[in-house]
Amino acid sequence: MTYEAKLMLYGYKEVHIGRFATKELAAQAIVEHILETSSLTRPKVVATMKIRSKEIRIDYGAKDCYYLIERKEND
């Protein structure tokens, strides 16, 4: 099982960040991506996960853009 991290622009356009062995590594990659690309000097990161969901949504301040971590089965 791997975890795919991606940025969702305007709710539909995907920017692939990478695949990771754990969700913690995926979350760390997202935080690093936010710090490198965001114009916010102190972004506030909020993660939400629904019960029985294979996705974790990470919001960082923008209303129409967010990050997703999706659990993927190994191919």
All heavy atoms as a GROMACS GRO file, in nm:
protein
  612
    1MET      N    1   0.084  -0.118   0.000
    1MET     CA    2   0.000   0.000   0.000
    1MET      C    3   0.089   0.124   0.000
    1MET      O    4   0.186   0.131   0.072
    1MET     CB    5  -0.090  -0.004   0.124
    1MET     CG    6  -0.185   0.110   0.132
    1MET     SD    7  -0.293   0.104   0.277
    1MET     CE    8  -0.336  -0.066   0.288
    2THR      N    9   0.054   0.220  -0.083
    2THR     CA   10   0.127   0.346  -0.087
    2THR      C   11   0.027   0.461  -0.070
    2THR      O   12  -0.094   0.442  -0.078
    2THR     CB   13   0.202   0.364  -0.221
    2THR    OG1   14   0.107   0.360  -0.328
    2THR    CG2   15   0.306   0.256  -0.241
    3TYR      N   16   0.081   0.578  -0.048
    3TYR     CA   17   0.001   0.699  -0.031
    3TYR      C   18   0.043   0.800  -0.136
    3TYR      O   19   0.160   0.833  -0.147
    3TYR     CB   20   0.017   0.755   0.110
    3TYR     CG   21  -0.036   0.661   0.215
    3TYR    CD1   22   0.044   0.563   0.270
    3TYR    CD2   23  -0.168   0.671   0.256
    3TYR    CE1   24  -0.006   0.476   0.365
    3TYR    CE2   25  -0.219   0.584   0.351
    3TYR     CZ   26  -0.138   0.487   0.404
    3TYR     OH   27  -0.187   0.400   0.497
    4GLU      N   28  -0.054   0.849  -0.213
    4GLU     CA   29  -0.027   0.946  -0.318
    4GLU      C   30  -0.065   1.085  -0.269
    4GLU      O   31  -0.176   1.106  -0.221
    4GLU     CB   32  -0.107   0.912  -0.444
    4GLU     CG   33  -0.080   1.006  -0.558
    4GLU     CD   34  -0.159   0.970  -0.682
    4GLU    OE1   35  -0.245   0.882  -0.676
    4GLU    OE2   36  -0.134   1.032  -0.785
    5ALA      N   37   0.028   1.178  -0.283
    5ALA     CA   38   0.004   1.317  -0.244
    5ALA      C   39  -0.013   1.401  -0.369
    5ALA      O   40   0.063   1.386  -0.465
    5ALA     CB   41   0.120   1.370  -0.161
    6LYS      N   42  -0.115   1.487  -0.368
    6LYS     CA   43  -0.137   1.575  -0.483
    6LYS      C   44  -0.206   1.704  -0.439
    6LYS      O   45  -0.274   1.709  -0.337
    6LYS     CB   46  -0.218   1.505  -0.590
    6LYS     CG   47  -0.352   1.453  -0.547
    6LYS     CD   48  -0.413   1.370  -0.657
    6LYS     CE   49  -0.531   1.292  -0.606
    6LYS     NZ   50  -0.588   1.207  -0.709
    7LEU      N   51  -0.183   1.806  -0.519
    7LEU     CA   52  -0.246   1.936  -0.500
    7LEU      C   53  -0.365   1.944  -0.594
    7LEU      O   54  -0.353   1.912  -0.712
    7LEU     CB   55  -0.147   2.048  -0.531
    7LEU     CG   56  -0.200   2.190  -0.541
    7LEU    CD1   57  -0.258   2.236  -0.408
    7LEU    CD2   58  -0.093   2.285  -0.588
    8MET      N   59  -0.480   1.982  -0.543
    8MET     CA   60  -0.600   2.000  -0.624
    8MET      C   61  -0.623   2.149  -0.645
    8MET      O   62  -0.649   2.222  -0.549
    8MET     CB   63  -0.722   1.938  -0.554
    8MET     CG   64  -0.707   1.789  -0.527
    8MET     SD   65  -0.691   1.689  -0.675
    8MET     CE   66  -0.852   1.711  -0.747
    9LEU      N   67  -0.609   2.193  -0.768
    9LEU     CA   68  -0.631   2.334  -0.802
    9LEU      C   69  -0.775   2.353  -0.848
    9LEU      O   70  -0.820   2.283  -0.940
    9LEU     CB   71  -0.535   2.378  -0.913
    9LEU     CG   72  -0.388   2.377  -0.877
    9LEU    CD1   73  -0.303   2.400  -1.001
    9LEU    CD2   74  -0.359   2.482  -0.773
   10TYR      N   75  -0.844   2.443  -0.787
   10TYR     CA   76  -0.983   2.478  -0.820
   10TYR      C   77  -1.075   2.357  -0.812
   10TYR      O   78  -1.178   2.352  -0.877
   10TYR     CB   79  -0.990   2.543  -0.958
   10TYR     CG   80  -0.891   2.655  -0.972
   10TYR    CD1   81  -0.783   2.643  -1.058
   10TYR    CD2   82  -0.903   2.769  -0.895
   10TYR    CE1   83  -0.690   2.745  -1.069
   10TYR    CE2   84  -0.810   2.870  -0.905
   10TYR     CZ   85  -0.704   2.858  -0.992
   10TYR     OH   86  -0.612   2.958  -1.002
   11GLY      N   87  -1.038   2.255  -0.736
   11GLY     CA   88  -1.123   2.140  -0.714
   11GLY      C   89  -1.118   2.031  -0.819
   11GLY      O   90  -1.177   1.926  -0.801
   12TYR      N   91  -1.046   2.052  -0.930
   12TYR     CA   92  -1.045   1.949  -1.034
   12TYR      C   93  -0.910   1.926  -1.100
   12TYR      O   94  -0.883   1.817  -1.151
   12TYR     CB   95  -1.150   1.979  -1.141
   12TYR     CG   96  -1.118   2.100  -1.224
   12TYR    CD1   97  -1.048   2.088  -1.343
   12TYR    CD2   98  -1.160   2.226  -1.184
   12TYR    CE1   99  -1.019   2.200  -1.420
   12TYR    CE2  100  -1.132   2.337  -1.261
   12TYR     CZ  101  -1.062   2.323  -1.378
   12TYR     OH  102  -1.034   2.433  -1.454
   13LYS      N  103  -0.822   2.022  -1.106
   13LYS     CA  104  -0.693   2.003  -1.172
   13LYS      C  105  -0.592   1.948  -1.071
   13LYS      O  106  -0.572   2.007  -0.966
   13LYS     CB  107  -0.643   2.135  -1.229
   13LYS     CG  108  -0.513   2.122  -1.304
   13LYS     CD  109  -0.484   2.246  -1.383
   13LYS     CE  110  -0.351   2.243  -1.450
   13LYS     NZ  111  -0.328   2.132  -1.536
   14GLU      N  112  -0.528   1.836  -1.106
   14GLU     CA  113  -0.436   1.769  -1.014
   14GLU      C  114  -0.291   1.801  -1.046
   14GLU      O  115  -0.252   1.801  -1.162
   14GLU     CB  116  -0.454   1.617  -1.022
   14GLU     CG  117  -0.589   1.569  -0.981
   14GLU     CD  118  -0.601   1.418  -0.991
   14GLU    OE1  119  -0.500   1.350  -1.020
   14GLU    OE2  120  -0.712   1.368  -0.972
   15VAL      N  121  -0.213   1.828  -0.942
   15VAL     CA  122  -0.068   1.844  -0.953
   15VAL      C  123  -0.007   1.735  -0.866
   15VAL      O  124  -0.020   1.738  -0.743
   15VAL     CB  125  -0.022   1.984  -0.907
   15VAL    CG1  126   0.129   1.994  -0.912
   15VAL    CG2  127  -0.087   2.092  -0.991
   16HIS      N  128   0.055   1.638  -0.930
   16HIS     CA  129   0.111   1.523  -0.860
   16HIS      C  130   0.236   1.565  -0.783
   16HIS      O  131   0.326   1.628  -0.836
   16HIS     CB  132   0.145   1.413  -0.960
   16HIS     CG  133   0.199   1.289  -0.898
   16HIS    ND1  134   0.120   1.201  -0.828
   16HIS    CD2  135   0.323   1.237  -0.896
   16HIS    CE1  136   0.194   1.102  -0.786
   16HIS    NE2  137   0.318   1.121  -0.825
   17ILE      N  138   0.243   1.527  -0.654
   17ILE     CA  139   0.360   1.556  -0.571
   17ILE      C  140   0.446   1.432  -0.556
   17ILE      O  141   0.568   1.439  -0.562
   17ILE     CB  142   0.317   1.610  -0.433
   17ILE    CG1  143   0.248   1.744  -0.453
   17ILE    CG2  144   0.436   1.625  -0.341
   17ILE    CD1  145   0.188   1.802  -0.330
   18GLY      N  146   0.384   1.315  -0.538
   18GLY     CA  147   0.461   1.192  -0.528
   18GLY      C  148   0.385   1.081  -0.458
   18GLY      O  149   0.275   1.101  -0.407
   19ARG      N  150   0.446   0.962  -0.458
   19ARG     CA  151   0.394   0.846  -0.385
   19ARG      C  152   0.490   0.814  -0.272
   19ARG      O  153   0.611   0.819  -0.290
   19ARG     CB  154   0.381   0.725  -0.476
   19ARG     CG  155   0.264   0.736  -0.569
   19ARG     CD  156   0.244   0.607  -0.643
   19ARG     NE  157   0.124   0.616  -0.722
   19ARG     CZ  158   0.031   0.523  -0.728
   19ARG    NH1  159   0.047   0.411  -0.660
   19ARG    NH2  160  -0.076   0.540  -0.801
   20PHE      N  161   0.432   0.780  -0.157
   20PHE     CA  162   0.512   0.761  -0.037
   20PHE      C  163   0.470   0.633   0.036
   20PHE      O  164   0.357   0.587   0.021
   20PHE     CB  165   0.496   0.882   0.055
   20PHE     CG  166   0.534   1.010  -0.013
   20PHE    CD1  167   0.438   1.086  -0.079
   20PHE    CD2  168   0.665   1.054  -0.014
   20PHE    CE1  169   0.473   1.202  -0.144
   20PHE    CE2  170   0.700   1.170  -0.079
   20PHE     CZ  171   0.605   1.245  -0.144
   21ALA      N  172   0.560   0.579   0.116
   21ALA     CA  173   0.534   0.454   0.188
   21ALA      C  174   0.437   0.474   0.304
   21ALA      O  175   0.362   0.383   0.338
   21ALA     CB  176   0.666   0.395   0.238
   22THR      N  177   0.438   0.592   0.366
   22THR     CA  178   0.349   0.618   0.479
   22THR      C  179   0.277   0.751   0.458
   22THR      O  180   0.324   0.838   0.384
   22THR     CB  181   0.427   0.625   0.612
   22THR    OG1  182   0.513   0.739   0.608
   22THR    CG2  183   0.507   0.498   0.637
   23LYS      N  184   0.165   0.766   0.528
   23LYS     CA  185   0.091   0.893   0.516
   23LYS      C  186   0.166   1.006   0.584
   23LYS      O  187   0.151   1.122   0.547
   23LYS     CB  188  -0.050   0.879   0.569
   23LYS     CG  189  -0.062   0.837   0.712
   23LYS     CD  190  -0.206   0.813   0.749
   23LYS     CE  191  -0.213   0.742   0.882
   23LYS     NZ  192  -0.345   0.689   0.907
   24GLU      N  193   0.250   0.974   0.682
   24GLU     CA  194   0.330   1.077   0.749
   24GLU      C  195   0.432   1.136   0.653
   24GLU      O  196   0.455   1.257   0.653
   24GLU     CB  197   0.398   1.020   0.873
   24GLU     CG  198   0.304   0.988   0.987
   24GLU     CD  199   0.231   0.855   0.972
   24GLU    OE1  200   0.268   0.774   0.882
   24GLU    OE2  201   0.136   0.832   1.048
   25LEU      N  202   0.496   1.051   0.571
   25LEU     CA  203   0.591   1.101   0.470
   25LEU      C  204   0.520   1.185   0.365
   25LEU      O  205   0.572   1.287   0.319
   25LEU     CB  206   0.666   0.985   0.405
   25LEU     CG  207   0.766   0.911   0.494
   25LEU    CD1  208   0.820   0.788   0.421
   25LEU    CD2  209   0.878   1.003   0.535
   26ALA      N  210   0.400   1.143   0.327
   26ALA     CA  211   0.322   1.220   0.230
   26ALA      C  212   0.284   1.356   0.288
   26ALA      O  213   0.293   1.458   0.219
   26ALA     CB  214   0.197   1.142   0.190
   27ALA      N  215   0.244   1.358   0.414
   27ALA     CA  216   0.208   1.485   0.479
   27ALA      C  217   0.330   1.577   0.489
   27ALA      O  218   0.319   1.699   0.467
   27ALA     CB  219   0.149   1.460   0.616
   28GLN      N  220   0.446   1.522   0.520
   28GLN     CA  221   0.568   1.602   0.528
   28GLN      C  222   0.603   1.661   0.391
   28GLN      O  223   0.643   1.777   0.381
   28GLN     CB  224   0.685   1.518   0.581
   28GLN     CG  225   0.813   1.596   0.598
   28GLN     CD  226   0.800   1.711   0.697
   28GLN    OE1  227   0.730   1.700   0.797
   28GLN    NE2  228   0.864   1.820   0.669
   29ALA      N  229   0.586   1.584   0.285
   29ALA     CA  230   0.612   1.634   0.150
   29ALA      C  231   0.516   1.747   0.115
   29ALA      O  232   0.555   1.845   0.051
   29ALA     CB  233   0.601   1.520   0.049
   30ILE      N  234   0.392   1.736   0.159
   30ILE     CA  235   0.294   1.842   0.134
   30ILE      C  236   0.332   1.969   0.208
   30ILE      O  237   0.326   2.079   0.152
   30ILE     CB  238   0.152   1.794   0.171
   30ILE    CG1  239   0.104   1.694   0.067
   30ILE    CG2  240   0.055   1.911   0.185
   30ILE    CD1  241  -0.028   1.627   0.100
   31VAL      N  242   0.371   1.957   0.334
   31VAL     CA  243   0.412   2.075   0.411
   31VAL      C  244   0.533   2.141   0.345
   31VAL      O  245   0.538   2.264   0.332
   31VAL     CB  246   0.442   2.036   0.557
   31VAL    CG1  247   0.507   2.150   0.632
   31VAL    CG2  248   0.313   1.994   0.627
   32GLU      N  249   0.629   2.062   0.300
   32GLU     CA  250   0.745   2.119   0.230
   32GLU      C  251   0.703   2.187   0.101
   32GLU      O  252   0.754   2.294   0.067
   32GLU     CB  253   0.847   2.009   0.202
   32GLU     CG  254   0.916   1.958   0.326
   32GLU     CD  255   1.003   1.836   0.301
   32GLU    OE1  256   1.019   1.795   0.184
   32GLU    OE2  257   1.055   1.780   0.400
   33HIS      N  258   0.607   2.128   0.029
   33HIS     CA  259   0.557   2.188  -0.096
   33HIS      C  260   0.488   2.322  -0.066
   33HIS      O  261   0.507   2.419  -0.141
   33HIS     CB  262   0.461   2.092  -0.165
   33HIS     CG  263   0.422   2.133  -0.302
   33HIS    ND1  264   0.308   2.205  -0.327
   33HIS    CD2  265   0.483   2.113  -0.421
   33HIS    CE1  266   0.299   2.227  -0.457
   33HIS    NE2  267   0.404   2.172  -0.516
   34ILE      N  268   0.411   2.327   0.041
   34ILE     CA  269   0.344   2.452   0.080
   34ILE      C  270   0.447   2.560   0.111
   34ILE      O  271   0.436   2.674   0.065
   34ILE     CB  272   0.251   2.429   0.200
   34ILE    CG1  273   0.131   2.344   0.159
   34ILE    CG2  274   0.205   2.562   0.259
   34ILE    CD1  275   0.047   2.297   0.276
   35LEU      N  276   0.550   2.524   0.188
   35LEU     CA  277   0.652   2.622   0.226
   35LEU      C  278   0.731   2.671   0.105
   35LEU      O  279   0.774   2.787   0.101
   35LEU     CB  280   0.745   2.563   0.331
   35LEU     CG  281   0.680   2.533   0.467
   35LEU    CD1  282   0.779   2.462   0.558
   35LEU    CD2  283   0.629   2.660   0.531
   36GLU      N  284   0.753   2.584   0.006
   36GLU     CA  285   0.830   2.624  -0.114
   36GLU      C  286   0.748   2.707  -0.211
   36GLU      O  287   0.802   2.796  -0.276
   36GLU     CB  288   0.880   2.500  -0.186
   36GLU     CG  289   0.988   2.424  -0.112
   36GLU     CD  290   1.023   2.293  -0.179
   36GLU    OE1  291   0.966   2.261  -0.286
   36GLU    OE2  292   1.107   2.220  -0.124
   37THR      N  293   0.619   2.678  -0.226
   37THR     CA  294   0.542   2.739  -0.335
   37THR      C  295   0.440   2.844  -0.290
   37THR      O  296   0.393   2.920  -0.373
   37THR     CB  297   0.469   2.631  -0.415
   37THR    OG1  298   0.379   2.560  -0.329
   37THR    CG2  299   0.566   2.534  -0.478
   38SER      N  300   0.403   2.846  -0.164
   38SER     CA  301   0.299   2.938  -0.118
   38SER      C  302   0.358   3.075  -0.088
   38SER      O  303   0.471   3.087  -0.041
   38SER     CB  304   0.232   2.882   0.008
   38SER     OG  305   0.137   2.973   0.056
   39SER      N  306   0.279   3.176  -0.111
   39SER     CA  307   0.321   3.311  -0.076
   39SER      C  308   0.287   3.345   0.069
   39SER      O  309   0.325   3.450   0.118
   39SER     CB  310   0.256   3.413  -0.170
   39SER     OG  311   0.116   3.409  -0.155
   40LEU      N  312   0.216   3.255   0.136
   40LEU     CA  313   0.182   3.277   0.276
   40LEU      C  314   0.307   3.259   0.361
   40LEU      O  315   0.380   3.161   0.346
   40LEU     CB  316   0.075   3.177   0.322
   40LEU     CG  317  -0.059   3.183   0.248
   40LEU    CD1  318  -0.148   3.069   0.292
   40LEU    CD2  319  -0.126   3.315   0.272
   41THR      N  320   0.332   3.354   0.451
   41THR     CA  321   0.451   3.344   0.535
   41THR      C  322   0.433   3.246   0.651
   41THR      O  323   0.528   3.184   0.694
   41THR     CB  324   0.490   3.482   0.591
   41THR    OG1  325   0.378   3.536   0.661
   41THR    CG2  326   0.533   3.574   0.479
   42ARG      N  327   0.311   3.234   0.701
   42ARG     CA  328   0.280   3.140   0.809
   42ARG      C  329   0.153   3.063   0.775
   42ARG      O  330   0.046   3.091   0.830
   42ARG     CB  331   0.263   3.213   0.941
   42ARG     CG  332   0.389   3.272   0.994
   42ARG     CD  333   0.364   3.330   1.130
   42ARG     NE  334   0.491   3.381   1.182
   42ARG     CZ  335   0.507   3.417   1.305
   42ARG    NH1  336   0.407   3.411   1.390
   42ARG    NH2  337   0.624   3.462   1.346
   43PRO      N  338   0.162   2.967   0.684
   43PRO     CA  339   0.040   2.893   0.648
   43PRO      C  340  -0.008   2.806   0.763
   43PRO      O  341   0.071   2.748   0.836
   43PRO     CB  342   0.084   2.807   0.530
   43PRO     CG  343   0.232   2.794   0.544
   43PRO     CD  344   0.278   2.921   0.611
   44LYS      N  345  -0.140   2.803   0.782
   44LYS     CA  346  -0.200   2.718   0.884
   44LYS      C  347  -0.255   2.595   0.814
   44LYS      O  348  -0.342   2.605   0.729
   44LYS     CB  349  -0.311   2.793   0.957
   44LYS     CG  350  -0.258   2.907   1.040
   44LYS     CD  351  -0.368   2.975   1.117
   44LYS     CE  352  -0.308   3.089   1.196
   44LYS     NZ  353  -0.408   3.158   1.276
   45VAL      N  354  -0.202   2.480   0.850
   45VAL     CA  355  -0.238   2.355   0.785
   45VAL      C  356  -0.339   2.282   0.871
   45VAL      O  357  -0.317   2.260   0.990
   45VAL     CB  358  -0.112   2.268   0.763
   45VAL    CG1  359  -0.148   2.137   0.699
   45VAL    CG2  360  -0.011   2.343   0.679
   46VAL      N  361  -0.453   2.243   0.810
   46VAL     CA  362  -0.558   2.170   0.880
   46VAL      C  363  -0.589   2.045   0.799
   46VAL      O  364  -0.622   2.053   0.681
   46VAL     CB  365  -0.686   2.255   0.895
   46VAL    CG1  366  -0.797   2.175   0.961
   46VAL    CG2  367  -0.657   2.382   0.972
   47ALA      N  368  -0.577   1.928   0.862
   47ALA     CA  369  -0.605   1.802   0.794
   47ALA      C  370  -0.738   1.746   0.842
   47ALA      O  371  -0.770   1.752   0.961
   47ALA     CB  372  -0.494   1.701   0.822
   48THR      N  373  -0.817   1.691   0.749
   48THR     CA  374  -0.943   1.627   0.783
   48THR      C  375  -0.951   1.492   0.713
   48THR      O  376  -0.909   1.477   0.598
   48THR     CB  377  -1.065   1.711   0.741
   48THR    OG1  378  -1.056   1.739   0.601
   48THR    CG2  379  -1.071   1.841   0.816
   49MET      N  380  -1.003   1.394   0.784
   49MET     CA  381  -1.021   1.260   0.729
   49MET      C  382  -1.157   1.209   0.772
   49MET      O  383  -1.190   1.211   0.890
   49MET     CB  384  -0.912   1.165   0.777
   49MET     CG  385  -0.926   1.026   0.724
   49MET     SD  386  -0.791   0.923   0.783
   49MET     CE  387  -0.841   0.767   0.717
   50LYS      N  388  -1.236   1.167   0.675
   50LYS     CA  389  -1.366   1.110   0.706
   50LYS      C  390  -1.350   0.963   0.744
   50LYS      O  391  -1.262   0.895   0.694
   50LYS     CB  392  -1.459   1.122   0.586
   50LYS     CG  393  -1.492   1.265   0.552
   50LYS     CD  394  -1.586   1.273   0.434
   50LYS     CE  395  -1.615   1.418   0.401
   50LYS     NZ  396  -1.693   1.432   0.280
   51ILE      N  397  -1.436   0.917   0.832
   51ILE     CA  398  -1.432   0.776   0.871
   51ILE      C  399  -1.459   0.690   0.749
   51ILE      O  400  -1.546   0.720   0.668
   51ILE     CB  401  -1.535   0.750   0.983
   51ILE    CG1  402  -1.498   0.830   1.107
   51ILE    CG2  403  -1.545   0.601   1.015
   51ILE    CD1  404  -1.599   0.823   1.217
   52ARG      N  405  -1.384   0.584   0.735
   52ARG     CA  406  -1.391   0.489   0.623
   52ARG      C  407  -1.350   0.550   0.491
   52ARG      O  408  -1.376   0.495   0.386
   52ARG     CB  409  -1.531   0.428   0.610
   52ARG     CG  410  -1.567   0.340   0.724
   52ARG     CD  411  -1.697   0.268   0.695
   52ARG     NE  412  -1.775   0.265   0.818
   52ARG     CZ  413  -1.889   0.329   0.838
   52ARG    NH1  414  -1.943   0.398   0.742
   52ARG    NH2  415  -1.949   0.322   0.953
   53SER      N  416  -1.287   0.664   0.492
   53SER     CA  417  -1.242   0.727   0.368
   53SER      C  418  -1.099   0.686   0.338
   53SER      O  419  -1.021   0.658   0.428
   53SER     CB  420  -1.248   0.879   0.382
   53SER     OG  421  -1.197   0.939   0.265
   54LYS      N  422  -1.066   0.683   0.210
   54LYS     CA  423  -0.929   0.654   0.169
   54LYS      C  424  -0.854   0.783   0.138
   54LYS      O  425  -0.749   0.780   0.077
   54LYS     CB  426  -0.928   0.562   0.047
   54LYS     CG  427  -0.983   0.425   0.076
   54LYS     CD  428  -0.973   0.336  -0.043
   54LYS     CE  429  -1.028   0.198  -0.010
   54LYS     NZ  430  -1.015   0.107  -0.123
   55GLU      N  431  -0.910   0.896   0.178
   55GLU     CA  432  -0.850   1.026   0.149
   55GLU      C  433  -0.834   1.109   0.275
   55GLU      O  434  -0.916   1.102   0.366
   55GLU     CB  435  -0.937   1.105   0.051
   55GLU     CG  436  -0.952   1.044  -0.084
   55GLU     CD  437  -1.038   1.130  -0.174
   55GLU    OE1  438  -1.106   1.221  -0.126
   55GLU    OE2  439  -1.038   1.102  -0.293
   56ILE      N  440  -0.727   1.186   0.276
   56ILE     CA  441  -0.706   1.287   0.379
   56ILE      C  442  -0.695   1.420   0.306
   56ILE      O  443  -0.613   1.434   0.215
   56ILE     CB  444  -0.577   1.260   0.459
   56ILE    CG1  445  -0.585   1.124   0.529
   56ILE    CG2  446  -0.553   1.372   0.560
   56ILE    CD1  447  -0.454   1.082   0.591
   57ARG      N  448  -0.777   1.516   0.341
   57ARG     CA  449  -0.774   1.648   0.278
   57ARG      C  450  -0.696   1.741   0.368
   57ARG      O  451  -0.718   1.746   0.489
   57ARG     CB  452  -0.916   1.699   0.257
   57ARG     CG  453  -0.919   1.838   0.196
   57ARG     CD  454  -1.059   1.884   0.173
   57ARG     NE  455  -1.060   2.027   0.144
   57ARG     CZ  456  -1.146   2.085   0.064
   57ARG    NH1  457  -1.242   2.016   0.007
   57ARG    NH2  458  -1.140   2.214   0.042
   58ILE      N  459  -0.607   1.819   0.306
   58ILE     CA  460  -0.525   1.914   0.382
   58ILE      C  461  -0.550   2.054   0.325
   58ILE      O  462  -0.521   2.080   0.209
   58ILE     CB  463  -0.376   1.877   0.375
   58ILE    CG1  464  -0.355   1.739   0.437
   58ILE    CG2  465  -0.291   1.982   0.444
   58ILE    CD1  466  -0.216   1.687   0.430
   59ASP      N  467  -0.606   2.141   0.408
   59ASP     CA  468  -0.629   2.280   0.370
   59ASP      C  469  -0.521   2.366   0.434
   59ASP      O  470  -0.478   2.340   0.546
   59ASP     CB  471  -0.766   2.326   0.418
   59ASP     CG  472  -0.878   2.254   0.346
   59ASP    OD1  473  -0.888   2.270   0.224
   59ASP    OD2  474  -0.955   2.182   0.412
   60TYR      N  475  -0.479   2.469   0.362
   60TYR     CA  476  -0.371   2.553   0.414
   60TYR      C  477  -0.399   2.701   0.404
   60TYR      O  478  -0.312   2.783   0.428
   60TYR     CB  479  -0.240   2.521   0.343
   60TYR     CG  480  -0.236   2.565   0.199
   60TYR    CD1  481  -0.174   2.684   0.163
   60TYR    CD2  482  -0.293   2.489   0.100
   60TYR    CE1  483  -0.170   2.725   0.032
   60TYR    CE2  484  -0.289   2.529  -0.031
   60TYR     CZ  485  -0.228   2.646  -0.065
   60TYR     OH  486  -0.225   2.686  -0.195
   61GLY      N  487  -0.519   2.742   0.370
   61GLY     CA  488  -0.549   2.884   0.366
   61GLY      C  489  -0.622   2.927   0.240
   61GLY      O  490  -0.705   3.015   0.244
   62ALA      N  491  -0.592   2.864   0.127
   62ALA     CA  492  -0.661   2.898   0.003
   62ALA      C  493  -0.799   2.833   0.004
   62ALA      O  494  -0.815   2.720   0.048
   62ALA     CB  495  -0.581   2.850  -0.117
   63LYS      N  496  -0.900   2.903  -0.045
   63LYS     CA  497  -1.036   2.850  -0.042
   63LYS      C  498  -1.061   2.748  -0.153
   63LYS      O  499  -1.136   2.654  -0.135
   63LYS     CB  500  -1.138   2.964  -0.056
   63LYS     CG  501  -1.132   3.063   0.056
   63LYS     CD  502  -1.184   3.002   0.182
   63LYS     CE  503  -1.185   3.104   0.293
   63LYS     NZ  504  -1.212   3.049   0.421
   64ASP      N  505  -1.001   2.768  -0.269
   64ASP     CA  506  -1.033   2.683  -0.384
   64ASP      C  507  -0.923   2.581  -0.417
   64ASP      O  508  -0.937   2.505  -0.510
   64ASP     CB  509  -1.062   2.768  -0.506
   64ASP     CG  510  -0.953   2.868  -0.534
   64ASP    OD1  511  -0.856   2.874  -0.456
   64ASP    OD2  512  -0.964   2.941  -0.633
   65CYS      N  513  -0.816   2.576  -0.340
   65CYS     CA  514  -0.708   2.480  -0.361
   65CYS      C  515  -0.680   2.407  -0.231
   65CYS      O  516  -0.686   2.465  -0.124
   65CYS     CB  517  -0.581   2.551  -0.407
   65CYS     SG  518  -0.603   2.646  -0.558
   66TYR      N  519  -0.653   2.278  -0.244
   66TYR     CA  520  -0.624   2.197  -0.126
   66TYR      C  521  -0.537   2.079  -0.166
   66TYR      O  522  -0.517   2.052  -0.285
   66TYR     CB  523  -0.753   2.149  -0.059
   66TYR     CG  524  -0.846   2.073  -0.151
   66TYR    CD1  525  -0.838   1.935  -0.162
   66TYR    CD2  526  -0.940   2.140  -0.227
   66TYR    CE1  527  -0.922   1.866  -0.247
   66TYR    CE2  528  -1.024   2.072  -0.312
   66TYR     CZ  529  -1.016   1.936  -0.322
   66TYR     OH  530  -1.099   1.867  -0.406
   67TYR      N  531  -0.486   2.010  -0.069
   67TYR     CA  532  -0.403   1.892  -0.094
   67TYR      C  533  -0.480   1.767  -0.055
   67TYR      O  534  -0.565   1.770   0.035
   67TYR     CB  535  -0.275   1.899  -0.010
   67TYR     CG  536  -0.177   2.002  -0.058
   67TYR    CD1  537  -0.184   2.133  -0.015
   67TYR    CD2  538  -0.078   1.968  -0.149
   67TYR    CE1  539  -0.094   2.228  -0.059
   67TYR    CE2  540   0.013   2.063  -0.194
   67TYR     CZ  541   0.004   2.192  -0.148
   67TYR     OH  542   0.093   2.286  -0.193
   68LEU      N  543  -0.449   1.657  -0.123
   68LEU     CA  544  -0.509   1.528  -0.091
   68LEU      C  545  -0.401   1.423  -0.073
   68LEU      O  546  -0.302   1.422  -0.146
   68LEU     CB  547  -0.600   1.480  -0.204
   68LEU     CG  548  -0.743   1.533  -0.212
   68LEU    CD1  549  -0.814   1.470  -0.330
   68LEU    CD2  550  -0.818   1.506  -0.085
   69ILE      N  551  -0.423   1.336   0.023
   69ILE     CA  552  -0.342   1.215   0.037
   69ILE      C  553  -0.441   1.100   0.017
   69ILE      O  554  -0.539   1.088   0.090
   69ILE     CB  555  -0.276   1.205   0.176
   69ILE    CG1  556  -0.182   1.320   0.198
   69ILE    CG2  557  -0.203   1.071   0.189
   69ILE    CD1  558  -0.124   1.325   0.339
   70GLU      N  559  -0.416   1.019  -0.087
   70GLU     CA  560  -0.502   0.906  -0.116
   70GLU      C  561  -0.430   0.776  -0.094
   70GLU      O  562  -0.314   0.762  -0.136
   70GLU     CB  563  -0.552   0.911  -0.260
   70GLU     CG  564  -0.645   1.024  -0.290
   70GLU     CD  565  -0.697   1.019  -0.433
   70GLU    OE1  566  -0.615   1.000  -0.524
   70GLU    OE2  567  -0.817   1.033  -0.450
   71ARG      N  568  -0.496   0.682  -0.030
   71ARG     CA  569  -0.439   0.550  -0.010
   71ARG      C  570  -0.458   0.469  -0.137
   71ARG      O  571  -0.570   0.458  -0.189
   71ARG     CB  572  -0.506   0.480   0.108
   71ARG     CG  573  -0.442   0.349   0.145
   71ARG     CD  574  -0.503   0.293   0.269
   71ARG     NE  575  -0.642   0.258   0.242
   71ARG     CZ  576  -0.734   0.233   0.335
   71ARG    NH1  577  -0.700   0.243   0.461
   71ARG    NH2  578  -0.855   0.202   0.304
   72LYS      N  579  -0.350   0.413  -0.190
   72LYS     CA  580  -0.354   0.336  -0.314
   72LYS      C  581  -0.306   0.194  -0.287
   72LYS      O  582  -0.211   0.175  -0.212
   72LYS     CB  583  -0.264   0.399  -0.421
   72LYS     CG  584  -0.300   0.542  -0.457
   72LYS     CD  585  -0.421   0.543  -0.544
   72LYS     CE  586  -0.446   0.685  -0.594
   72LYS     NZ  587  -0.559   0.694  -0.681
   73GLU      N  588  -0.368   0.100  -0.349
   73GLU     CA  589  -0.320  -0.038  -0.341
   73GLU      C  590  -0.200  -0.051  -0.433
   73GLU      O  591  -0.192   0.016  -0.535
   73GLU     CB  592  -0.430  -0.135  -0.385
   73GLU     CG  593  -0.555  -0.129  -0.300
   73GLU     CD  594  -0.531  -0.163  -0.153
   73GLU    OE1  595  -0.445  -0.250  -0.126
   73GLU    OE2  596  -0.596  -0.102  -0.067
   74ASN      N  597  -0.106  -0.136  -0.396
   74ASN     CA  598   0.013  -0.155  -0.480
   74ASN      C  599  -0.025  -0.215  -0.613
   74ASN      O  600  -0.106  -0.306  -0.620
   74ASN     CB  601   0.114  -0.245  -0.409
   74ASN     CG  602   0.182  -0.174  -0.295
   74ASN    OD1  603   0.180  -0.052  -0.287
   74ASN    ND2  604   0.240  -0.249  -0.206
   75ASP      N  605   0.033  -0.160  -0.718
   75ASP     CA  606   0.003  -0.208  -0.854
   75ASP      C  607   0.087  -0.327  -0.889
   75ASP      O  608   0.193  -0.348  -0.850
   75ASP     CB  609   0.026  -0.095  -0.955
   75ASP     CG  610  -0.067   0.023  -0.927
   75ASP    OD1  611  -0.175   0.000  -0.872
   75ASP    OD2  612  -0.030   0.135  -0.960
   0.00000   0.00000   0.00000
